[in-house]
Amino acid sequence: MNNRYSRHISLKEVGDQGQDRLLKKTIFILGLGGIGSPAALYLASSGIGRLVLNDFDLIDESNLSRQILFNESDLGNLKVDVVKKKLNAINSNLKVDTIDEKLSVNEYSKIISKTSFVLDCSDNFETRLSISQAAYESNIPIIHGSAIRFEGQLVVFLNNGKGPCYSCVYSDNEWLENCQGNGVLSTVPGLIGLMMTSELLKIIFGIKSQLVNILLLWDLKDNTWKKLNIKPNPNCKICSRC
């Protein structure tokens, strides 16, 4: 097994201890689309111990341009079922649990409280706000990632009681877009998924993330990156009451 992860282990920042920490972690991934597909793929190949996957969609032809875990023979099947099979083909030691229904905040909280980290790869803000609340109330770190048109963004919240939450940035009273109605270049969500996974691996290996409470905005057309500091919102419905 050490030979499989030898390139990780040879890194002084990782070593045997870091790889062993990875094996002991359980990651909750919400959404297996253009962002969640590469995230799940790289976590499986990197040696994560357990994944909990939540997606209730069937695979559609429009998914194939950017959701790299799927092919034409998968059309019409549940995403979670197909992903579980393919990830176990990559890493037979990986434990994969699947949830194929939309959950409430309380249901998310029960599941998330038993995990190590959350990757929010969902594609609508109602779900994002729910998962953000569940993660915050369970004190479980979360990375949010999103992509639309030629733009992507991600942010890390440690949810240790010392910082803001996703609801400090976006309120549920705002009108916000999604990629279904506005389109997205196929490679944009892929890059965001890889960056989310990279930040997660850094944190597990004890490497400080530079995106904690920082919203990273990427514009592919101009190839520019912008960082915005996020401060707690005293009127936030979630973290201001906790």
Secondary structure, 3 states (H helix, E strand, C coil): CCCCCHHHHCCCCCHHHHHHHHHCCEEEEECCCCCHHHHHHHHHHHCCCEEEEECCCECCHHHCCCCCCCCHHHCCCEHHHHHHHHHHHHCCCCEEEEECCCCCHHHHHHHHCCCCEEEECCCCHHHHHHHHHHHHHCCCCEEEEEEEECEEEEEEECCCCCCCCHHHCCCCCCCCCCHHHHCECCHHHHHHHHHHHHHHHHHHCCCCCCCECEEEEEECCCCEEEEEECCCCCCCCCHHHC
